[in-house]
């Protein structure tokens, strides 16, 4: 297994896709029930394979990731051969930008001395998808890139 198995809730949400996946394997609903009872290790392998296919599809489509901690905002843009990062760090440790009020403060004060802004770029290793998945495991979320685009525009206009 390359990634991690989907949760029970994720499987439930994807039950139609899983049924189609089983159908591509020529496994009917009755055969699936029988397989789970008589060959649980084979059923587990099918669950793992389906999970990997789902994760691979999700990761392939991801263009932006973001991760927010109490005093840091990490914004990633996934490109073909590398990943761009914009990170903002709030120096005032009493601020918690996971809270709406403090995030609004960040949006008003990102150019002040109270906020450090970093930019970097990193080429992907041979396994781009594994690197993206690792960021997801560490708490990053796939986004539409609104915050990345906003801060990238602000930084570009300052240069």
GROMACS elastic network, one bead per residue, 0.5 to 0.9 nm:
[ bonds ]
;  ai    aj funct       b0    kb
    1     4     6  0.69980   500
    1     5     6  0.81520   500
    1    45     6  0.85785   500
    1    48     6  0.61542   500
    1    49     6  0.70569   500
    1    51     6  0.85386   500
    1    52     6  0.67554   500
    2    48     6  0.87722   500
    2    49     6  0.89496   500
    2    52     6  0.63080   500
    2   130     6  0.81398   500
    3    48     6  0.86175   500
    3    51     6  0.76076   500
    3    52     6  0.58354   500
    3    55     6  0.70224   500
    3    56     6  0.84619   500
    3   130     6  0.78991   500
    3   133     6  0.75323   500
    4     7     6  0.89176   500
    4    48     6  0.76110   500
    4    51     6  0.69388   500
    4    52     6  0.71850   500
    4    55     6  0.82673   500
    5    47     6  0.71745   500
    5    48     6  0.56281   500
    5    49     6  0.86178   500
    5    50     6  0.84178   500
    5    51     6  0.52524   500
    5    52     6  0.73575   500
    6     9     6  0.79557   500
    6    10     6  0.57265   500
    6    11     6  0.62767   500
    6    47     6  0.81607   500
    6    48     6  0.80365   500
    6    50     6  0.85997   500
    6    51     6  0.54861   500
    6    52     6  0.85645   500
    6    54     6  0.85140   500
    6    55     6  0.85461   500
    7    10     6  0.50440   500
    7    11     6  0.62212   500
    7    12     6  0.85469   500
    8    11     6  0.51100   500
    8    12     6  0.61538   500
    8    13     6  0.86565   500
    9    12     6  0.50090   500
    9    13     6  0.61930   500
    9    14     6  0.86083   500
   10    13     6  0.50413   500
   10    14     6  0.61647   500
   10    15     6  0.84695   500
   11    15     6  0.57655   500
   11    17     6  0.89843   500
   11    18     6  0.74812   500
   11    47     6  0.89582   500
   11    51     6  0.86154   500
   12    15     6  0.50528   500
   12    16     6  0.86061   500
   13    16     6  0.80746   500
   13    17     6  0.89121   500
   14    17     6  0.52789   500
   14    18     6  0.60806   500
   14    19     6  0.86332   500
   15    19     6  0.61018   500
   15    20     6  0.86636   500
   16    19     6  0.50556   500
   16    20     6  0.63387   500
   16    21     6  0.85984   500
   17    20     6  0.50679   500
   17    21     6  0.61008   500
   17    22     6  0.86455   500
   18    22     6  0.61640   500
   18    23     6  0.85023   500
   18    47     6  0.87612   500
   18    50     6  0.71663   500
   19    22     6  0.51082   500
   19    23     6  0.61542   500
   19    24     6  0.87403   500
   19    27     6  0.87010   500
   19    28     6  0.82201   500
   19    29     6  0.77276   500
   20    24     6  0.62740   500
   20    25     6  0.87193   500
   21    24     6  0.51895   500
   21    25     6  0.66342   500
   21    26     6  0.88674   500
   21    27     6  0.87200   500
   21    50     6  0.72443   500
   22    26     6  0.63198   500
   22    27     6  0.50895   500
   22    28     6  0.69369   500
   22    29     6  0.82799   500
   22    32     6  0.79899   500
   22    46     6  0.82723   500
   22    50     6  0.89238   500
   23    27     6  0.52563   500
   23    28     6  0.62931   500
   23    29     6  0.87142   500
   24    27     6  0.74477   500
   25    28     6  0.88073   500
   27    30     6  0.80960   500
   27    31     6  0.57728   500
   27    32     6  0.62017   500
   28    31     6  0.50296   500
   28    32     6  0.60648   500
   28    33     6  0.86770   500
   29    32     6  0.50293   500
   29    33     6  0.63365   500
   29    34     6  0.86922   500
   30    33     6  0.51909   500
   30    34     6  0.62739   500
   30    35     6  0.85382   500
   31    35     6  0.58871   500
   31    36     6  0.85692   500
   32    36     6  0.61679   500
   32    37     6  0.86793   500
   32    43     6  0.76587   500
   33    36     6  0.53112   500
   33    37     6  0.65098   500
   33    38     6  0.87578   500
   34    37     6  0.52024   500
   34    38     6  0.59531   500
   34    39     6  0.78707   500
   35    38     6  0.52364   500
   35    39     6  0.50755   500
   35    40     6  0.64782   500
   35    41     6  0.89687   500
   35    42     6  0.72752   500
   35    43     6  0.60893   500
   36    39     6  0.57103   500
   36    41     6  0.80694   500
   36    42     6  0.77695   500
   36    43     6  0.53681   500
   36    44     6  0.80614   500
   37    40     6  0.60142   500
   37    43     6  0.87397   500
   38    41     6  0.89711   500
   39    42     6  0.54493   500
   39    43     6  0.64380   500
   39    44     6  0.87812   500
   40    44     6  0.60371   500
   40    45     6  0.85622   500
   41    44     6  0.50109   500
   41    45     6  0.62659   500
   41    46     6  0.87803   500
   42    46     6  0.63752   500
   42    47     6  0.87721   500
   43    46     6  0.50894   500
   43    47     6  0.63482   500
   43    48     6  0.86999   500
   44    47     6  0.50496   500
   44    48     6  0.61985   500
   44    49     6  0.86086   500
   45    48     6  0.50301   500
   45    49     6  0.60952   500
   45    50     6  0.85826   500
   46    49     6  0.50521   500
   46    50     6  0.61209   500
   46    51     6  0.84887   500
   47    50     6  0.52088   500
   47    51     6  0.60968   500
   47    52     6  0.86760   500
   48    51     6  0.50109   500
   48    52     6  0.61968   500
   48    53     6  0.86564   500
   49    52     6  0.51917   500
   49    53     6  0.62930   500
   49    54     6  0.87328   500
   50    53     6  0.50873   500
   50    54     6  0.62315   500
   50    55     6  0.86644   500
   51    54     6  0.51475   500
   51    55     6  0.61546   500
   51    56     6  0.84828   500
   52    55     6  0.51295   500
   52    56     6  0.59412   500
   52    57     6  0.85392   500
   53    56     6  0.51105   500
   53    57     6  0.62276   500
   53    58     6  0.86855   500
   54    57     6  0.52188   500
   54    58     6  0.62575   500
   54    59     6  0.86625   500
   55    58     6  0.50581   500
   55    59     6  0.60304   500
   55    60     6  0.84520   500
   55   133     6  0.83033   500
   56    59     6  0.52164   500
   56    60     6  0.60318   500
   56    61     6  0.87214   500
   56   129     6  0.74691   500
   57    60     6  0.52010   500
   57    61     6  0.64549   500
   57    62     6  0.88543   500
   58    61     6  0.54401   500
   58    62     6  0.63939   500
   59    62     6  0.51503   500
   59    63     6  0.85640   500
   59   129     6  0.63312   500
   59   130     6  0.89615   500
   59   132     6  0.69544   500
   59   133     6  0.70742   500
   59   142     6  0.88455   500
   60    63     6  0.82965   500
   60   129     6  0.73688   500
   62    65     6  0.74761   500
   62    77     6  0.89704   500
   62    78     6  0.72788   500
   62   132     6  0.86686   500
   62   142     6  0.62906   500
   62   143     6  0.78397   500
   62   144     6  0.86542   500
   63    76     6  0.82684   500
   63    77     6  0.59349   500
   63    79     6  0.71694   500
   63   142     6  0.76626   500
   63   143     6  0.76909   500
   63   144     6  0.74453   500
   63   145     6  0.75528   500
   64    75     6  0.74060   500
   64    76     6  0.54603   500
   64    78     6  0.58461   500
   64   141     6  0.83958   500
   64   142     6  0.58384   500
   64   143     6  0.53336   500
   64   144     6  0.61515   500
   64   145     6  0.52193   500
   64   146     6  0.89563   500
   64   148     6  0.77550   500
   65    74     6  0.81466   500
   65    75     6  0.60358   500
   65    77     6  0.66522   500
   65    78     6  0.78772   500
   65   132     6  0.87292   500
   65   135     6  0.82699   500
   65   136     6  0.81422   500
   65   140     6  0.59968   500
   65   141     6  0.53259   500
   65   143     6  0.53616   500
   65   144     6  0.80613   500
   65   145     6  0.72682   500
   65   148     6  0.87541   500
   66    73     6  0.73422   500
   66    74     6  0.55046   500
   66    76     6  0.60411   500
   66    77     6  0.88896   500
   66   139     6  0.86483   500
   66   140     6  0.52920   500
   66   141     6  0.54208   500
   66   142     6  0.65572   500
   66   143     6  0.65373   500
   66   145     6  0.81067   500
   66   147     6  0.84396   500
   66   148     6  0.82427   500
   67    72     6  0.81914   500
   67    73     6  0.59542   500
   67    74     6  0.50449   500
   67    75     6  0.66511   500
   67    76     6  0.86095   500
   67   135     6  0.87458   500
   67   136     6  0.89386   500
   67   138     6  0.87114   500
   67   139     6  0.63575   500
   67   141     6  0.63287   500
   68    71     6  0.77770   500
   68    72     6  0.59209   500
   68    74     6  0.62337   500
   68    75     6  0.86075   500
   68    97     6  0.74815   500
   68    98     6  0.65118   500
   68   139     6  0.84520   500
   68   140     6  0.77641   500
   69    72     6  0.50619   500
   69    73     6  0.62991   500
   69    74     6  0.83839   500
   69    96     6  0.77623   500
   69    97     6  0.70527   500
   69    98     6  0.63767   500
   70    73     6  0.83551   500
   70    90     6  0.87370   500
   70    93     6  0.82535   500
   70    95     6  0.71941   500
   70    97     6  0.52586   500
   70    98     6  0.55241   500
   70    99     6  0.81513   500
   71    88     6  0.82238   500
   71    89     6  0.57714   500
   71    90     6  0.50814   500
   71    91     6  0.74204   500
   71    92     6  0.78534   500
   71    93     6  0.66745   500
   71    94     6  0.86481   500
   71    95     6  0.65476   500
   71    96     6  0.56077   500
   71    97     6  0.57782   500
   71    98     6  0.79451   500
   72    87     6  0.69815   500
   72    88     6  0.55374   500
   72    90     6  0.62357   500
   72    96     6  0.87619   500
   72    97     6  0.74227   500
   73    86     6  0.81426   500
   73    87     6  0.55276   500
   73    88     6  0.51204   500
   73    89     6  0.65728   500
   73    90     6  0.86980   500
   73    97     6  0.80914   500
   74    85     6  0.69110   500
   74    86     6  0.60632   500
   74    88     6  0.66650   500
   74    89     6  0.87890   500
   74   140     6  0.84390   500
   74   148     6  0.88743   500
   75    84     6  0.81468   500
   75    85     6  0.56200   500
   75    86     6  0.51171   500
   75    87     6  0.61076   500
   75    88     6  0.85886   500
   75   145     6  0.80165   500
   75   147     6  0.72443   500
   75   148     6  0.55161   500
   75   151     6  0.89613   500
   76    83     6  0.66000   500
   76    84     6  0.55271   500
   76    86     6  0.65462   500
   76    87     6  0.85811   500
   76   145     6  0.82197   500
   76   148     6  0.69694   500
   77    82     6  0.86471   500
   77    83     6  0.56583   500
   77    84     6  0.50163   500
   77    85     6  0.65263   500
   77    86     6  0.86004   500
   77   145     6  0.75300   500
   77   148     6  0.72479   500
   78    81     6  0.82477   500
   78    82     6  0.65856   500
   78    84     6  0.65690   500
   78    85     6  0.89932   500
   78   132     6  0.84807   500
   79    82     6  0.53508   500
   79    83     6  0.56897   500
   79    84     6  0.76095   500
   80    83     6  0.81190   500
   80   124     6  0.86441   500
   80   128     6  0.89798   500
   81   122     6  0.87276   500
   81   123     6  0.58373   500
   81   124     6  0.57838   500
   81   125     6  0.86420   500
   81   128     6  0.80873   500
   82   121     6  0.67374   500
   82   122     6  0.54147   500
   82   124     6  0.50476   500
   82   125     6  0.87322   500
   82   128     6  0.85204   500
   83   120     6  0.84429   500
   83   121     6  0.56124   500
   83   122     6  0.53537   500
   83   123     6  0.62740   500
   83   124     6  0.69631   500
   84   119     6  0.74955   500
   84   120     6  0.59052   500
   84   122     6  0.65768   500
   84   123     6  0.88041   500
   85   118     6  0.78154   500
   85   119     6  0.55134   500
   85   120     6  0.51950   500
   85   121     6  0.60220   500
   85   122     6  0.82450   500
   85   148     6  0.85170   500
   86   117     6  0.71750   500
   86   118     6  0.56912   500
   86   120     6  0.67672   500
   86   121     6  0.89429   500
   86   148     6  0.70613   500
   86   151     6  0.76061   500
   86   152     6  0.75089   500
   87   116     6  0.80950   500
   87   117     6  0.57385   500
   87   118     6  0.50487   500
   87   119     6  0.64031   500
   87   120     6  0.86388   500
   88   110     6  0.78195   500
   88   115     6  0.65426   500
   88   116     6  0.56256   500
   88   118     6  0.63890   500
   88   119     6  0.89804   500
   89    92     6  0.89929   500
   89   114     6  0.84399   500
   89   115     6  0.55083   500
   89   116     6  0.50697   500
   89   117     6  0.65148   500
   89   118     6  0.83512   500
   90    93     6  0.70978   500
   90    95     6  0.73523   500
   90    96     6  0.86784   500
   90    97     6  0.83000   500
   90   106     6  0.76399   500
   90   110     6  0.84694   500
   90   114     6  0.60515   500
   90   116     6  0.65321   500
   91    94     6  0.88261   500
   91    95     6  0.84177   500
   91   113     6  0.84679   500
   91   114     6  0.53958   500
   91   115     6  0.58804   500
   91   116     6  0.73100   500
   92    95     6  0.57751   500
   92    96     6  0.89213   500
   92   114     6  0.67246   500
   92   115     6  0.83371   500
   93    96     6  0.73940   500
   95    98     6  0.89471   500
   95    99     6  0.85666   500
   95   102     6  0.58902   500
   95   103     6  0.85947   500
   95   105     6  0.87868   500
   96    99     6  0.57645   500
   96   100     6  0.87133   500
   96   101     6  0.85845   500
   96   102     6  0.57667   500
   96   103     6  0.74769   500
   97   100     6  0.68357   500
   97   101     6  0.75859   500
   97   104     6  0.80120   500
   97   105     6  0.81516   500
   97   106     6  0.72088   500
   98   101     6  0.87478   500
   98   102     6  0.73235   500
   98   103     6  0.65527   500
   99   102     6  0.55730   500
   99   103     6  0.61035   500
   99   104     6  0.86560   500
  100   103     6  0.50649   500
  100   104     6  0.61083   500
  100   105     6  0.85798   500
  101   104     6  0.51854   500
  101   105     6  0.63435   500
  101   106     6  0.88500   500
  102   106     6  0.62665   500
  102   107     6  0.87151   500
  103   107     6  0.63616   500
  103   108     6  0.87982   500
  104   107     6  0.50584   500
  104   108     6  0.64356   500
  104   109     6  0.86707   500
  105   108     6  0.52099   500
  105   109     6  0.60626   500
  105   110     6  0.82897   500
  106   109     6  0.50384   500
  106   110     6  0.53873   500
  106   111     6  0.89772   500
  106   115     6  0.78165   500
  107   110     6  0.57693   500
  107   111     6  0.89226   500
  108   111     6  0.80606   500
  108   112     6  0.88289   500
  109   112     6  0.52691   500
  109   113     6  0.84271   500
  109   114     6  0.74091   500
  109   115     6  0.72235   500
  110   113     6  0.82438   500
  110   114     6  0.76379   500
  110   115     6  0.55639   500
  110   116     6  0.78552   500
  110   117     6  0.79587   500
  111   114     6  0.80512   500
  111   115     6  0.67421   500
  111   116     6  0.82876   500
  111   117     6  0.84211   500
  112   115     6  0.58566   500
  112   116     6  0.82906   500
  113   116     6  0.70793   500
  117   155     6  0.88538   500
  124   127     6  0.71566   500
  124   128     6  0.53869   500
  124   129     6  0.89759   500
  124   131     6  0.74705   500
  125   128     6  0.59563   500
  125   131     6  0.78069   500
  126   129     6  0.89756   500
  127   130     6  0.54238   500
  127   131     6  0.66380   500
  127   132     6  0.89915   500
  128   131     6  0.52758   500
  128   132     6  0.64182   500
  128   133     6  0.87067   500
  129   132     6  0.50737   500
  129   133     6  0.60396   500
  129   134     6  0.85212   500
  130   134     6  0.60918   500
  130   135     6  0.87741   500
  131   134     6  0.50928   500
  131   135     6  0.65737   500
  131   136     6  0.88675   500
  132   135     6  0.52414   500
  132   136     6  0.64748   500
  132   137     6  0.88118   500
  133   137     6  0.61693   500
  133   138     6  0.86182   500
  134   138     6  0.62491   500
  134   139     6  0.88664   500
  134   140     6  0.88517   500
  135   138     6  0.50355   500
  135   139     6  0.65691   500
  135   140     6  0.55322   500
  135   141     6  0.83178   500
  136   139     6  0.52800   500
  136   141     6  0.60953   500
  136   142     6  0.78800   500
  137   140     6  0.70767   500
  142   145     6  0.84820   500
  143   146     6  0.77172   500
  143   147     6  0.88793   500
  144   147     6  0.84484   500
  144   148     6  0.88202   500
  145   148     6  0.50756   500
  145   149     6  0.59337   500
  145   150     6  0.84014   500
  146   149     6  0.52030   500
  146   150     6  0.60576   500
  146   151     6  0.86924   500
  147   151     6  0.61053   500
  147   152     6  0.82630   500
  148   151     6  0.54088   500
  148   152     6  0.58377   500
  148   153     6  0.84272   500
  149   152     6  0.50726   500
  149   153     6  0.60464   500
  149   154     6  0.86139   500
  150   153     6  0.52957   500
  150   154     6  0.63731   500
  150   155     6  0.87853   500
  151   155     6  0.60243   500
  151   156     6  0.83844   500
  152   155     6  0.51679   500
  152   156     6  0.59873   500
  152   157     6  0.85475   500
  153   156     6  0.50917   500
  153   157     6  0.61447   500
  153   158     6  0.86931   500
  154   157     6  0.52759   500
  154   158     6  0.64309   500
  155   158     6  0.51674   500
  155   159     6  0.65814   500
  156   159     6  0.53893   500
